[in-house]
Amino acid sequence: MTRVLYGVENDFRDVTEQALRLCESGNGILMIPSEDEQRAELFGDFHYGKQKTIVALFGNNGNNTTNTNQGIVYNAGQPAFIPLDNILQEKIKTIFPIGNPETYLQKIHSKLTFTGDIKDEYPEQLMAVSFIKPTDKVLELGANIGRNTCVIASILEDSANLTTLETDSIEALSKNRNANNFSFKIINAALSKRKLFQRNWITVSADTAPGPDWFAVQTVSYQDILSTSNNPTIPFDVLVADCEGALYYIVYDFPEMFSFDKNSGLKTIIVENDYGSMEQKIFVDHIFRLNGFNLVYNKPGGVPYSWLPCKGICFYQVWQR
């Protein structure tokens, strides 16, 4: 059986499970990034300050997770492309029981009536079909015209168990919802305790509008959202956040959404890491981990947007507890 180890000298850890969840390419190959900073993001930096190595063990050697001399070594700076054996390919099926997420997503697309390019936001849709269950209650922050929203509604047994927020015009979003006879709730506002102003894709917190082309954004609290959802007394299971970096402020303003003590109910967080700085992402990750969430999925992305610090490393992620 193939094993993936990560570590230094005589201290290696078996990270096969994490690699299956975070690095499976969809074609039977694990694609592990070359740089140690990226690897530590996936597997943990348990030897901080030391450059670590990936070792792949195959066949009978994979049964002995300490015998790194019998494996293929991938040093930092060298990407690792590791083929899956039959056992791990079967294990992938238990991690992603829907089968190939892209095939499942194509079936959903074929059944939707949609105005606009449904294949935009494709990575976000793949995360949705891979990690949202039909029985979940979902809160989406940032719907745009409803691409991922309609995919999520298609996954759910009852589309009324989806509430979505959008600060821009909801005309196209409403049209796409109604064209497919979905019943998810649309809130034309942002989740915030702050006074917000928006221009195009940029939203800022300020006491007054920064300029004449900025407009005030309607805001709501988390309790406001719960009170208007299909089941007000039942918390959300899944948070889907594609809100142009605003998750940093949401985590800061509404910690009760993520806390064990408040019994928030959240089990899964699907996020696009479009923060303005890496420090903001580090803060959000810290809050997630403090509340029992672990990283279970990571994909690079956001490359065209050169100003985003998470581009090409950790742009699309899923956290679960």
Backbone hydrogen bonds, N-H to C=O, Kabsch-Sander energy under -0.5 kcal/mol:
donor,donor_aa,acceptor,acceptor_aa,energy
3,R,57,L,-2.3
5,L,55,V,-3.0
6,Y,13,R,-2.0
7,G,53,T,-1.9
8,V,11,D,-1.9
11,D,8,V,-3.4
12,F,10,N,-0.5
13,R,6,Y,-2.4
15,V,4,V,-2.6
15,V,13,R,-0.7
19,A,15,V,-2.6
20,L,16,T,-2.3
21,R,17,E,-1.8
22,L,18,Q,-2.8
23,C,19,A,-2.5
24,E,20,L,-0.6
25,S,29,I,-2.5
30,L,82,I,-3.3
31,M,23,C,-2.8
32,I,30,L,-0.7
32,I,80,A,-2.7
39,R,35,E,-2.0
40,A,36,D,-2.8
41,E,37,E,-1.4
42,L,38,Q,-1.2
43,F,39,R,-3.0
44,G,40,A,-2.1
46,F,44,G,-1.0
50,K,47,H,-2.1
53,T,7,G,-2.8
54,I,74,Y,-2.3
55,V,5,L,-2.2
56,A,72,I,-2.5
57,L,3,R,-2.6
57,L,55,V,-0.5
61,N,58,F,-1.3
62,G,59,G,-1.2
63,N,60,N,-1.6
64,N,61,N,-1.4
65,T,63,N,-0.7
67,N,64,N,-1.1
68,T,66,T,-1.9
70,Q,67,N,-1.3
71,G,68,T,-1.5
72,I,56,A,-2.5
73,V,71,G,-0.5
74,Y,54,I,-3.5
75,N,73,V,-0.5
77,G,34,S,-2.8
78,Q,34,S,-0.6
78,Q,75,N,-1.9
80,A,32,I,-2.3
81,F,79,P,-0.6
82,I,30,L,-2.4
82,I,80,A,-0.6
84,L,28,G,-2.5
89,Q,85,D,-2.1
90,E,86,N,-1.9
91,K,87,I,-1.8
92,I,88,L,-2.2
93,K,89,Q,-0.9
94,T,90,E,-0.8
94,T,91,K,-0.7
95,I,91,K,-1.6
96,F,92,I,-2.8
99,G,96,F,-1.9
104,Y,100,N,-2.1
105,L,101,P,-2.6
106,Q,102,E,-2.2
107,K,103,T,-1.7
108,I,104,Y,-1.7
109,H,105,L,-2.6
110,S,106,Q,-2.0
111,K,107,K,-0.7
111,K,108,I,-1.2
112,L,108,I,-0.6
112,L,109,H,-1.2
114,F,112,L,-0.6
116,G,114,F,-0.7
118,I,116,G,-1.0
120,D,117,D,-1.4
122,Y,119,K,-0.7
125,Q,121,E,-1.6
126,L,122,Y,-2.2
127,M,123,P,-1.8
128,A,124,E,-1.9
129,V,125,Q,-2.4
130,S,126,L,-1.4
131,F,127,M,-1.8
132,I,128,A,-2.2
136,D,133,K,-1.8
138,V,161,N,-2.6
139,L,238,V,-2.6
140,E,163,T,-2.8
141,L,240,V,-3.3
142,G,140,E,-0.7
142,G,165,L,-2.3
143,A,165,L,-0.9
146,G,143,A,-2.4
150,C,146,G,-2.5
151,V,147,R,-1.4
152,I,148,N,-2.8
153,A,149,T,-2.5
154,S,150,C,-1.6
155,I,151,V,-1.5
156,L,152,I,-1.9
157,E,134,P,-2.7
158,D,134,P,-0.5
161,N,158,D,-2.3
162,L,159,S,-1.2
163,T,138,V,-2.4
164,T,185,K,-2.9
165,L,140,E,-2.3
166,E,187,I,-2.1
174,S,170,I,-2.8
175,K,171,E,-2.1
176,N,172,A,-2.3
177,R,173,L,-2.1
178,N,174,S,-2.7
179,A,175,K,-2.1
180,N,176,N,-0.8
180,N,177,R,-0.9
181,N,178,N,-1.3
182,F,177,R,-2.1
185,K,162,L,-2.0
187,I,164,T,-2.7
188,N,186,I,-0.5
189,A,187,I,-2.0
190,A,218,Q,-2.6
192,S,190,A,-0.9
192,S,220,V,-1.9
196,L,194,R,-0.5
196,L,217,V,-0.5
197,F,204,V,-2.5
198,Q,215,F,-2.8
199,R,202,I,-2.8
202,I,199,R,-2.6
204,V,197,F,-2.8
206,A,195,K,-1.8
206,A,204,V,-0.6
214,W,211,G,-1.4
215,F,198,Q,-2.3
217,V,196,L,-2.4
220,V,190,A,-2.4
225,I,221,S,-1.8
226,L,222,Y,-2.4
227,S,223,Q,-2.3
228,T,224,D,-1.0
228,T,225,I,-0.8
229,S,225,I,-0.6
229,S,226,L,-1.0
230,N,160,A,-0.6
234,I,231,N,-2.0
237,D,137,K,-2.5
238,V,137,K,-2.0
239,L,268,T,-2.4
240,V,139,L,-2.8
241,A,239,L,-0.6
241,A,270,I,-3.1
242,D,141,L,-2.6
242,D,240,V,-0.6
246,A,243,C,-1.9
248,Y,245,G,-1.1
249,Y,246,A,-0.5
250,I,246,A,-2.0
251,V,247,L,-2.8
252,Y,248,Y,-1.6
253,D,249,Y,-2.5
254,F,250,I,-3.0
257,M,254,F,-1.8
258,F,255,P,-1.5
259,S,255,P,-1.0
263,N,260,F,-1.9
264,S,259,S,-1.4
267,K,237,D,-3.5
268,T,237,D,-1.9
269,I,319,W,-2.8
270,I,239,L,-3.2
271,V,269,I,-0.6
271,V,317,Q,-2.8
272,E,241,A,-2.2
273,N,271,V,-0.6
273,N,315,F,-3.5
274,D,272,E,-2.1
281,K,277,S,-1.2
282,I,278,M,-2.5
283,F,279,E,-2.0
284,V,280,Q,-2.3
285,D,281,K,-3.0
286,H,282,I,-2.1
287,I,283,F,-2.1
288,F,284,V,-2.5
289,R,285,D,-2.6
290,L,286,H,-2.4
291,N,287,I,-1.3
291,N,288,F,-0.5
292,G,289,R,-1.8
293,F,288,F,-2.5
294,N,320,Q,-2.9
296,V,318,V,-2.8
297,Y,318,V,-1.2
299,K,316,Y,-2.5
305,Y,302,G,-1.3
306,S,304,P,-1.3
308,L,305,Y,-2.0
311,K,308,L,-1.3
312,G,301,G,-2.9
313,I,310,C,-1.7
314,C,310,C,-1.7
316,Y,299,K,-2.6
317,Q,271,V,-2.4
317,Q,315,F,-0.5
318,V,297,Y,-1.8
319,W,269,I,-2.6
320,Q,294,N,-2.4
321,R,267,K,-1.8
